Amino acid sequence: MAGIFLKIWSGGDGGLTGTTTFWVDNVKLIANTNVAVVPPTMAMKSKLISGLQIAASASGQQYQRQSISTLATDLDGNANAYSWYGSSQPVAYSMTIKKCPETNYNGFQVHLFIIPDGTMPYGSKDTSIDWNTPHLIFLQISINEVGEYIGRLMYKTNQPSGNSMLWNENPTNGAVGTLAYLTNSTAVGTWNITFKNNTDIAFTSPSGAITNCAIPAEAAALFADPVTVYYGVQPNQTANIGLSALFSRAQISGAGTSLDDNFTEDALKANLWQIVAADASGISVVPPNAAYLLTWAAPALGFTVEASSTLTAGSWYDPGLTNIVQVGTTKQVLVTTDSLTNANTFYRLIKPASGQ
């Protein structure tokens, strides 16, 4: 167990008001010393695909948001301008998905959010920003029961701590939040939303299918610069925890500030992105020189990775694989081609005896 939380929460209409005292007493934690810890098993995965990998890696969190987002300013302190509103030319927001869970993973979501900065009640690193912010543009790509991917373009305005407007499609029942749908046989490829002007939108799927829609002018005006753009995933089902999507490109064109990242470096570019995630270790860049992925079952307490080129006694050494992360119930680390200096390399997990 990593820790324990004792929490009181009250929110929404009818919540507690005034001063509240929350008493906690007589908490006792007792370790179970009769549990046999099973030694971890190690595996190696080859043929890795480079790109930005975003995994729903937070254990037990069905609705976790795992995202990266743009920065309000660049490293020189200049304000970024990513909004379409008021632009003299079309502004496009796109994401290219390289790999994504296919059938049998109903509800797994890839998303793109556009959110006005001044409306974020808990700042741009809020991991539930789409719920908490009152104004939101939401592109959701999710798989349905028959294995099709549905692109759903939505928005909400003036609805903090809620999202019912997003799913509303009935003009006679309040504001319509769902603007358009597109169905595709796969999530892989480029999904694009282009604001042709302040209100008119063209929504395009990877197959090239296009649908047109429009957002009301009074709603569009709420998204004037500065805005923050998010790319990420959400499991939505407990069975989808641990799954991931691989992005090969994120692009914003036509706005005051342009962005185009192919995720070819070995880490996120500090001048473009920040991590906004329930579990930051689930977000990583798989560089083009990634050769293998070593994985083993967690928790593996006290175990370390060693390598050898000969398997002879005394030949094992520390290969310097320091970027070990835990994704779900699995620990993993990338092995790059740069580190493979021998014709043969073997890896093992070892837990030294006490004092060794």
C-alpha positions as CSV (number, residue, x, y, z in Angstrom):
1,M,0.0,0.0,0.0
2,A,1.4,3.3,-1.0
3,G,-0.7,5.3,1.4
4,I,-4.1,5.9,3.0
5,F,-6.5,8.9,2.6
6,L,-9.1,10.0,5.1
7,K,-11.4,12.4,3.3
8,I,-14.5,14.4,3.6
9,W,-16.1,15.9,0.5
10,S,-19.1,18.1,0.0
11,G,-20.0,19.6,-3.3
12,G,-22.8,20.5,-5.7
13,D,-26.2,21.9,-4.7
14,G,-27.2,21.2,-1.1
15,G,-23.6,20.7,0.1
16,L,-22.4,21.5,3.6
17,T,-22.0,25.1,4.4
18,G,-20.3,26.9,7.3
19,T,-17.6,25.4,9.5
20,T,-17.4,21.6,9.6
21,T,-15.2,19.5,11.9
22,F,-14.1,16.1,10.7
23,W,-12.8,14.0,13.6
24,V,-10.5,11.0,13.0
25,D,-9.2,8.8,15.8
26,N,-7.9,5.4,16.7
27,V,-6.5,4.5,13.2
28,K,-4.3,1.4,13.3
29,L,-2.5,-0.3,10.4
30,I,-1.5,-3.9,11.0
31,A,0.8,-5.7,8.4
32,N,-0.1,-9.2,7.4
33,T,3.1,-11.0,7.8
34,N,1.7,-14.3,6.5
35,V,1.5,-13.3,2.9
36,A,3.9,-15.1,0.5
37,V,5.2,-12.7,-2.1
38,V,5.5,-14.3,-5.5
39,P,8.7,-13.5,-7.3
40,P,8.2,-11.4,-10.4
41,T,8.5,-12.8,-13.9
42,M,10.2,-10.8,-16.6
43,A,9.3,-10.5,-20.3
44,M,10.8,-8.7,-23.3
45,K,8.8,-7.0,-26.1
46,S,10.3,-6.2,-29.4
47,K,9.2,-4.3,-32.5
48,L,8.3,-1.2,-30.5
49,I,6.5,1.7,-32.3
50,S,7.8,5.2,-31.7
51,G,5.5,8.0,-30.6
52,L,3.8,9.5,-27.6
53,Q,2.3,6.7,-25.4
54,I,-0.5,7.7,-23.1
55,A,-1.6,4.8,-20.8
56,A,-4.6,4.7,-18.4
57,S,-2.1,3.6,-15.8
58,A,-3.6,4.8,-12.5
59,S,-4.7,1.7,-10.7
60,G,-8.4,1.4,-9.8
61,Q,-9.4,4.8,-11.4
62,Q,-12.1,4.1,-13.9
63,Y,-12.5,7.7,-14.9
64,Q,-8.9,8.9,-14.7
65,R,-7.8,11.5,-17.3
66,Q,-4.3,10.9,-18.7
67,S,-3.4,13.9,-20.8
68,I,-0.7,16.4,-22.0
69,S,-1.6,20.0,-22.5
70,T,-0.2,23.1,-24.2
71,L,1.5,25.8,-22.1
72,A,0.2,29.3,-21.5
73,T,3.6,30.8,-22.4
74,D,6.7,29.5,-24.2
75,L,10.0,29.3,-22.5
76,D,10.8,32.9,-23.3
77,G,7.7,34.1,-21.6
78,N,5.7,34.9,-24.7
79,A,2.0,34.2,-24.5
80,N,0.7,31.3,-26.7
81,A,-2.4,32.0,-28.9
82,Y,-4.0,28.7,-29.8
83,S,-7.7,29.9,-30.2
84,W,-9.6,29.9,-33.5
85,Y,-11.8,32.8,-32.4
86,G,-11.1,36.0,-34.2
87,S,-8.7,34.4,-36.6
88,S,-8.6,35.8,-40.2
89,Q,-8.0,32.3,-41.5
90,P,-9.2,28.7,-40.8
91,V,-7.7,27.1,-37.7
92,A,-7.3,23.4,-37.4
93,Y,-6.7,21.1,-34.4
94,S,-5.7,17.5,-35.2
95,M,-4.3,14.4,-33.6
96,T,-2.8,11.4,-35.4
97,I,-3.3,8.1,-33.6
98,K,-0.7,5.5,-34.4
99,K,-2.1,2.6,-32.3
100,C,-5.2,2.2,-30.1
101,P,-7.1,-0.6,-28.5
102,E,-9.5,-2.1,-31.0
103,T,-12.4,-4.5,-30.3
104,N,-13.5,-5.7,-26.9
105,Y,-12.5,-2.5,-25.2
106,N,-15.9,-0.7,-25.2
107,G,-15.7,2.8,-23.9
108,F,-12.0,3.4,-24.1
109,Q,-11.6,7.1,-25.0
110,V,-9.1,9.3,-26.8
111,H,-9.8,12.9,-26.4
112,L,-9.0,16.5,-27.4
113,F,-10.1,19.4,-25.1
114,I,-10.0,23.1,-25.8
115,I,-10.5,25.2,-22.7
116,P,-10.3,29.0,-22.0
117,D,-7.6,29.6,-19.5
118,G,-9.4,32.2,-17.4
119,T,-12.2,29.8,-16.5
120,M,-10.2,27.0,-14.9
121,P,-11.2,26.9,-11.3
122,Y,-8.2,24.7,-10.3
123,G,-5.6,25.7,-12.9
124,S,-4.5,24.0,-16.1
125,K,-3.1,21.0,-14.3
126,D,-6.4,19.9,-13.0
127,T,-6.8,16.2,-13.9
128,S,-10.6,16.6,-14.0
129,I,-10.5,19.8,-16.0
130,D,-13.2,18.8,-18.5
131,W,-15.7,18.4,-15.6
132,N,-14.7,21.4,-13.5
133,T,-14.4,24.0,-16.2
134,P,-17.6,25.8,-17.3
135,H,-16.6,26.0,-21.0
136,L,-15.3,23.1,-23.1
137,I,-14.8,22.0,-26.6
138,F,-14.6,18.1,-26.5
139,L,-13.6,15.8,-29.3
140,Q,-14.1,12.2,-28.1
141,I,-12.9,9.1,-30.0
142,S,-14.3,6.0,-28.4
143,I,-15.1,2.4,-29.4
144,N,-18.6,1.0,-29.3
145,E,-20.0,-2.5,-28.7
146,V,-19.5,-3.6,-32.3
147,G,-15.9,-2.5,-32.6
148,E,-16.5,0.8,-34.5
149,Y,-14.8,4.0,-33.5
150,I,-17.1,7.0,-33.0
151,G,-15.8,10.5,-33.2
152,R,-18.1,12.8,-31.3
153,L,-17.6,16.6,-31.3
154,M,-19.2,18.4,-28.4
155,Y,-19.2,21.5,-26.3
156,K,-20.5,22.9,-23.1
157,T,-20.8,26.5,-21.8
158,N,-21.6,27.9,-18.3
159,Q,-21.7,24.5,-16.7
160,P,-18.9,24.1,-14.1
161,S,-18.7,20.8,-12.2
162,G,-20.9,19.1,-14.7
163,N,-21.1,17.7,-18.2
164,S,-24.8,17.0,-19.0
165,M,-24.8,19.6,-21.8
166,L,-22.1,17.7,-23.7
167,W,-24.4,14.7,-24.3
168,N,-27.6,16.6,-25.1
169,E,-28.7,16.2,-28.7
170,N,-32.3,17.4,-28.4
171,P,-33.0,21.0,-29.4
172,T,-36.2,21.1,-27.4
173,N,-34.5,20.1,-24.2
174,G,-32.0,22.8,-23.4
175,A,-28.7,23.8,-25.1
176,V,-27.5,21.3,-27.7
177,G,-24.0,20.2,-26.8
178,T,-23.3,17.4,-29.4
179,L,-22.4,19.0,-32.7
180,A,-21.5,16.1,-34.9
181,Y,-20.6,12.4,-35.2
182,L,-18.3,10.5,-37.5
183,T,-17.9,6.7,-37.5
184,N,-14.6,5.0,-38.6
185,S,-13.5,1.4,-38.7
186,T,-10.4,2.2,-36.7
187,A,-9.1,5.0,-34.5
188,V,-5.7,4.9,-36.3
189,G,-5.1,7.9,-38.5
190,T,-5.7,11.7,-38.3
191,W,-8.8,13.2,-36.7
192,N,-9.2,16.9,-37.5
193,I,-11.5,19.7,-36.5
194,T,-11.2,22.9,-38.6
195,F,-12.9,26.1,-37.6
196,K,-13.5,27.8,-40.9
197,N,-14.5,31.0,-39.1
198,N,-15.7,31.8,-35.6
199,T,-18.7,29.4,-35.8
200,D,-18.5,27.0,-38.8
201,I,-16.7,23.7,-38.3
202,A,-15.5,20.9,-40.6
203,F,-14.9,17.6,-38.8
204,T,-12.8,15.0,-40.6
205,S,-12.1,11.3,-39.8
206,P,-9.1,9.2,-40.8
207,S,-10.9,7.8,-43.7
208,G,-11.5,11.3,-45.2
209,A,-15.2,11.5,-44.3
210,I,-16.3,15.0,-43.5
211,T,-19.2,16.4,-41.7
212,N,-20.0,20.1,-41.2
213,C,-21.5,21.7,-38.1
214,A,-21.6,25.1,-36.3
215,I,-21.3,26.4,-32.8
216,P,-23.4,29.3,-31.7
217,A,-21.7,32.7,-31.9
218,E,-22.2,33.5,-28.3
219,A,-20.6,30.2,-27.3
220,A,-17.7,30.6,-29.6
221,A,-16.9,34.0,-28.1
222,L,-16.2,32.4,-24.8
223,F,-13.1,30.6,-26.3
224,A,-11.1,33.7,-27.3
225,D,-7.4,33.5,-26.4
226,P,-5.8,32.4,-24.2
227,V,-6.9,28.7,-24.4
228,T,-5.2,25.4,-23.5
229,V,-5.4,22.3,-25.7
230,Y,-5.3,18.8,-24.2
231,Y,-4.6,15.4,-25.8
232,G,-5.2,12.2,-23.9
233,V,-7.1,9.1,-22.9
234,Q,-9.7,7.9,-20.4
235,P,-10.6,4.2,-19.7
236,N,-14.2,4.7,-18.6
237,Q,-14.4,1.0,-17.8
238,T,-12.4,-0.8,-15.1
239,A,-11.5,-3.5,-17.7
240,N,-9.8,-0.7,-19.8
241,I,-7.4,0.4,-17.0
242,G,-3.8,-0.2,-18.2
243,L,-4.6,0.2,-21.9
244,S,-2.9,2.9,-23.9
245,A,-3.0,4.9,-27.1
246,L,0.0,5.9,-29.2
247,F,0.1,9.3,-30.8
248,S,2.4,10.1,-33.8
249,R,1.4,13.8,-34.2
250,A,-0.4,16.7,-32.6
251,Q,-0.9,19.8,-34.7
252,I,-2.5,23.3,-34.4
253,S,-2.4,25.4,-37.5
254,G,-3.7,28.8,-38.5
255,A,-3.9,30.1,-35.0
256,G,-1.7,33.0,-33.7
257,T,0.7,30.3,-32.4
258,S,1.3,27.2,-34.4
259,L,2.2,23.8,-33.0
260,D,3.4,20.7,-34.8
261,D,5.0,17.8,-32.8
262,N,5.8,14.3,-34.2
263,F,7.0,13.0,-30.8
264,T,10.3,11.8,-32.2
265,E,12.5,12.8,-29.2
266,D,13.1,10.7,-26.1
267,A,10.9,13.0,-23.9
268,L,8.1,15.6,-24.2
269,K,9.3,18.9,-25.4
270,A,9.5,21.2,-22.4
271,N,8.7,24.3,-24.5
272,L,5.4,22.8,-25.8
273,W,3.8,20.5,-23.2
274,Q,3.0,19.8,-19.6
275,I,1.7,16.5,-18.2
276,V,-1.8,16.6,-16.7
277,A,-2.5,13.1,-15.4
278,A,-3.7,11.0,-12.5
279,D,-0.5,9.0,-13.0
280,A,2.3,10.9,-14.7
281,S,4.3,7.7,-15.2
282,G,1.8,6.4,-17.7
283,I,2.8,9.1,-20.2
284,S,6.1,8.6,-22.1
285,V,7.7,9.1,-25.5
286,V,8.9,6.0,-27.2
287,P,11.9,7.3,-29.2
288,P,12.8,6.0,-32.6
289,N,15.9,4.2,-31.2
290,A,13.8,2.2,-28.7
291,A,14.7,-1.5,-29.3
292,Y,13.0,-3.5,-26.5
293,L,10.6,-3.0,-23.6
294,L,11.5,-5.0,-20.5
295,T,8.5,-5.7,-18.3
296,W,7.9,-7.5,-15.0
297,A,5.1,-7.9,-12.5
298,A,4.8,-5.3,-9.7
299,P,5.6,-4.6,-6.9
300,A,8.9,-6.5,-7.2
301,L,10.2,-4.8,-4.0
302,G,14.0,-4.9,-3.7
303,F,14.6,-6.3,-7.2
304,T,16.9,-4.7,-9.6
305,V,17.8,-5.2,-13.3
306,E,21.1,-6.7,-14.3
307,A,22.6,-7.5,-17.7
308,S,25.3,-9.8,-19.1
309,S,26.7,-10.6,-22.5
310,T,28.0,-14.0,-21.6
311,L,25.9,-15.5,-18.7
312,T,29.2,-16.5,-16.9
313,A,29.7,-16.0,-13.2
314,G,30.8,-12.5,-12.3
315,S,29.7,-11.0,-15.7
316,W,26.5,-9.4,-14.5
317,Y,26.4,-5.6,-14.3
318,D,24.1,-2.7,-13.8
319,P,22.9,-1.6,-17.4
320,G,21.9,1.8,-16.2
321,L,18.2,1.4,-17.0
322,T,17.0,4.1,-14.6
323,N,13.7,5.2,-16.3
324,I,11.6,2.4,-14.7
325,V,7.9,3.2,-14.5
326,Q,4.9,1.3,-13.3
327,V,1.9,1.1,-15.6
328,G,-1.1,-0.6,-14.0
329,T,0.3,-3.8,-12.4
330,T,3.4,-4.0,-14.5
331,K,6.8,-2.3,-14.2
332,Q,8.6,-1.5,-17.5
333,V,11.7,0.2,-18.9
334,L,12.8,0.9,-22.4
335,V,16.1,-0.5,-23.8
336,T,17.5,1.7,-26.6
337,T,19.7,0.6,-29.5
338,D,22.4,2.9,-28.0
339,S,22.7,0.7,-24.9
340,L,23.1,-2.5,-26.9
341,T,26.9,-2.5,-27.3
342,N,27.3,-6.3,-27.3
343,A,26.2,-8.8,-29.9
344,N,24.3,-10.6,-27.2
345,T,22.7,-9.1,-24.1
346,F,20.8,-11.0,-21.4
347,Y,18.7,-9.4,-18.6
348,R,17.6,-10.6,-15.2
349,L,15.9,-9.4,-12.1
350,I,17.8,-10.1,-8.9
351,K,17.0,-9.5,-5.2
352,P,20.3,-9.6,-3.2
353,A,20.1,-11.4,0.1
354,S,20.4,-9.2,3.2
355,G,23.9,-7.8,3.5
356,Q,25.0,-8.7,-0.1
